[in-house]
Amino acid sequence: MDLLSYFVFFSVTASIFGIATLGLNLQWGFTGIMNVGIVGFFGVGAYTSAYLTGPNYPEAFGGFGLHPLIGYLGAMLTSGLVAAVVGIPTIRLKHDFLAIGTFGIAICIQLVAMNWKSATRGFDGLHSLPKPFTALAGTPFLANLYYLIMVLVFIALITFALERMVRSPWGRMLRAIREDEDAAAALGKNAFAFRLQTFVFGSMLMGLAGALYANFMGFISPQDLLPIFTFQVFVMLVVGGSGNNYGALLGAVIIWALWTVTESVLGAILPTELRQQVSAIRVVMVGAILVGMLLYRPQGLLPERRNSSPEARIRN
Amino acid sequence: MMVQMLVDGVVAASFITLGVVGLSMVYNILNFPTFAQGDHIATGGYIALGLVALIGTAGSIAGLSFGWPLILALVCAAVLNGVVALALDRAIFSRLRRQNASRISLIMASFGVALMLRHLIIVFAGHEPHYFSFAIQPALDFGGVRITRNELVAVAVTTALVIGLHLFLSRTWLGKSMRAVSENPSLAKVNGIDVNRVILWTWVISAGLAAVAGVLLGVVVQIHPFMGFELLLPMFAALIVGGMTSIYGAVLGALLIGLAEGITVQYFVPEYRQAVSFIVVILVLMVRPNGILGEKA
């Protein structure tokens, strides 16, 4: 039972990572734009949902006590909005500006979460966020299980929608822009608009992941908004296969499993006073995996499929 | 108040300058913004810290909190940091170049290298801050403007290195080759410039200056695992403000960002120090997308 409830907990967190990885896949995998501030959009989503659904904190504003589903919707809206604000000045320019811009916004969002105490309670974080199904389920285990089912339904819907989108003419245009922007522009396509759209959609998924995380944990604080999160999502996509939605999900599960297993294994082998070292070794290991994949299998475990348009396949 | 703010800004700018020169060189010669530049600053600081620990003392000369042992450690750290950067290039970046990897792959790899360096530091030296010396240094008082001797040295060393770099880039064969490669690699190659040699020296100089930044930051403030990472956003901001393509622009950008930080810390909210550079970047990009010294679009 213990193992089973741990498995459910693991699956929920892995699925939340999976949603963020799908968001990055839309941005980098399909459109070739870089987001180095995934955790920023995750954080905006998490805090938005915390405000919309959380209780009224005496020392901080917010706490509307709304239904979590409204929190999720709000999270997608605000993270999409932040993405538009960062994207509009930077996406027209070279890739590097978006990379640096997203990196910057993530740092700023973490600084705000840490220091704007009257809104975010700083490191005390926002707590007692409602988890849907808690009353219905009765036990914490069932509540987590229902939450897992809900997240899996979300993933199914998102994956279905993304697969439809990338196979549509719109999706083919994304890849055309990724491969040769000048050629796409010569066909009269506005590369800026396509890029901005995918950047905003992808960031909305990252925001949704943040909201799902906040309501699942019931708590969000600046400790959850470290650059390491961005790095984990990178590795998940590179390992799984950038340009492949199923690869993104597979990568999320594999890397999250590796991450949690190494923590318990290293934690069991090494003495407790080396705890700092344990989590640091883990980061070095995952960094080595990222670099190794980029060098030896850049296409990932599940490479991008060619001819993703059904019509094209029939004619071939 | 006003002058104090300028002085603090110039001190902050000196660390950013030493870091951004390398960032700019790598960006223009190897064609990608390396997210590991901040952590090269940290490794440089830690290598010097280790060497000073081996010697046993940072020494003390002329009222400074350091002396010859630290200067020796600084020189060795600059060389060793260059070796580290070269080894990383051989192991990772040169292979990605050979595979014609996309720029995004290079950015991601540098992000991975950054996290590995930072966490290797934590594995070996822990999270706690370290100091080269615990000697207390009284600030000099110039009619109400306060600056420590260490800070004066940091500004002087930075100025000297920037001038030296300018002479190197404008007077020597290697320096001119570097500028040629950054402007047009194929044309440079056709003219018999050994691009691999240029790349080698790019890493050595960039990581060497980063090590100097790390040691000076350690002397003036402290050594800790995130010391370089915290400089990354200001460095990128300086690069963008300076127009990406010019080292001189980057140095000017560093000065501007340093002053903006000085103003924020003095008059507004010190906690948001890092955010300032980001706001400057967004403002500059909206008004002049190619930076202040950048070419017109």
HADDOCK unambig.tbl for C-alpha pairs under 7 A between the chains (distance, minus, plus):
assign (segid A and resid 34 and name CA) (segid B and resid 104 and name CA) 6.70 0.50 0.50
assign (segid A and resid 89 and name CA) (segid B and resid 285 and name CA) 6.60 0.50 0.50
assign (segid A and resid 89 and name CA) (segid B and resid 286 and name CA) 6.14 0.50 0.50
assign (segid A and resid 96 and name CA) (segid B and resid 33 and name CA) 6.73 0.50 0.50
assign (segid A and resid 100 and name CA) (segid B and resid 236 and name CA) 6.94 0.50 0.50
assign (segid A and resid 104 and name CA) (segid B and resid 233 and name CA) 6.36 0.50 0.50
assign (segid A and resid 104 and name CA) (segid B and resid 278 and name CA) 5.80 0.50 0.50
assign (segid A and resid 108 and name CA) (segid B and resid 275 and name CA) 5.34 0.50 0.50
assign (segid A and resid 111 and name CA) (segid B and resid 272 and name CA) 6.62 0.50 0.50
assign (segid A and resid 115 and name CA) (segid B and resid 271 and name CA) 6.91 0.50 0.50
assign (segid A and resid 277 and name CA) (segid B and resid 122 and name CA) 6.60 0.50 0.50
assign (segid A and resid 277 and name CA) (segid B and resid 123 and name CA) 4.71 0.50 0.50
assign (segid A and resid 280 and name CA) (segid B and resid 119 and name CA) 4.93 0.50 0.50
assign (segid A and resid 280 and name CA) (segid B and resid 120 and name CA) 6.92 0.50 0.50
assign (segid A and resid 280 and name CA) (segid B and resid 122 and name CA) 6.37 0.50 0.50
assign (segid A and resid 280 and name CA) (segid B and resid 123 and name CA) 5.95 0.50 0.50
assign (segid A and resid 281 and name CA) (segid B and resid 119 and name CA) 6.95 0.50 0.50
assign (segid A and resid 281 and name CA) (segid B and resid 123 and name CA) 6.62 0.50 0.50
assign (segid A and resid 283 and name CA) (segid B and resid 116 and name CA) 6.64 0.50 0.50
assign (segid A and resid 283 and name CA) (segid B and resid 119 and name CA) 6.66 0.50 0.50
assign (segid A and resid 284 and name CA) (segid B and resid 115 and name CA) 6.98 0.50 0.50
assign (segid A and resid 284 and name CA) (segid B and resid 116 and name CA) 4.57 0.50 0.50
assign (segid A and resid 284 and name CA) (segid B and resid 119 and name CA) 6.27 0.50 0.50
assign (segid A and resid 284 and name CA) (segid B and resid 120 and name CA) 6.78 0.50 0.50
assign (segid A and resid 287 and name CA) (segid B and resid 112 and name CA) 4.91 0.50 0.50
assign (segid A and resid 287 and name CA) (segid B and resid 113 and name CA) 6.83 0.50 0.50
assign (segid A and resid 287 and name CA) (segid B and resid 115 and name CA) 6.79 0.50 0.50
assign (segid A and resid 287 and name CA) (segid B and resid 116 and name CA) 5.82 0.50 0.50
assign (segid A and resid 290 and name CA) (segid B and resid 112 and name CA) 6.60 0.50 0.50
assign (segid A and resid 291 and name CA) (segid B and resid 109 and name CA) 5.64 0.50 0.50
assign (segid A and resid 291 and name CA) (segid B and resid 112 and name CA) 6.59 0.50 0.50
assign (segid A and resid 294 and name CA) (segid B and resid 105 and name CA) 6.84 0.50 0.50
assign (segid A and resid 295 and name CA) (segid B and resid 96 and name CA) 6.41 0.50 0.50
